[in-house]
Amino acid sequence: MKRATLCAALLVAWICHGIARGDAHAQIAAATFSFPHERGSLQLRGELCVDERIKWSAYVRETTMNASPRLPPIPESELSEAQRRVRDEIASGPRGGVRGPFDALLRSPELADRLQKVGAYVRFESSLPARLGELAILVTARHWGAQYEWYAHRRLAEQADEAAVYDFCRELHETKNVSDAAWDAALEHFGERGVVDLIGTCGYYTVVSMVLNAARVPMPEGVAPPLAALSPPR
């Protein structure tokens, strides 16, 4: 192997390993460097390498910045009685309007109604302090790359600095489980009800993120997507 190719291979190996571990420096390098030597064919241990990472970033930009919404707001004249009832209930509640995932969810009004009630509890009645609930929402939004969700909740969570919430939610999303250390820390801070409410917050906003992403709910006019692309799904 030529020296230049070997150096590129070693750098790609570091980037791939770092991306797998969620290392921020490796993610920046993956978006910055290009490799002229056989980079398209180089993969290590089945992990995604630089070409795949760059292609994924381009795909995320395309689907979040340039694509039209798949489920736009339903015109007033086309709303069914059930859709109008649910819309009015959402608008008259603590949210004060119908936005985000709910225009898409109204296609299934019974699902929209049940989910909005879960969301109202998670958002406005949870045992968690509001700012910590917002931090849990942001961890979920970051995991799913949900641009609108991050935009809508970022300012509300800027003061939330509780490590127990961050560690618990991050582990739950990334490992699909929670370590004893993260569980015990959350339990000590919030008690059993708070831990269950924290899980419920992650679960509800996972559904919200799925709806926002799949339906391609657009950002408000003139607002750029705030999140950079993370690693592609496996």
Secondary structure, DSSP 8 states (H G I E B T S, - for coil): --HHHHHHHHHHHHHHHHHHTT-HHHHHHHHH---TTTGGG--BTTB--HHHHHHHHHHHHIIIII---SS----GGG--HHHHHHHHHHHHSTT-S--TTHHHHTTSHHHHHHHHHHHHHHHHT-SS-HHHHHHHHHHHHHHHT-HHHHHHHHHHHTT---HHHHHHHHHHHHHSS--HHHHHHHHHHHHHHHHHHHHHHHHHHHHHHHHHHHTT----TT------------
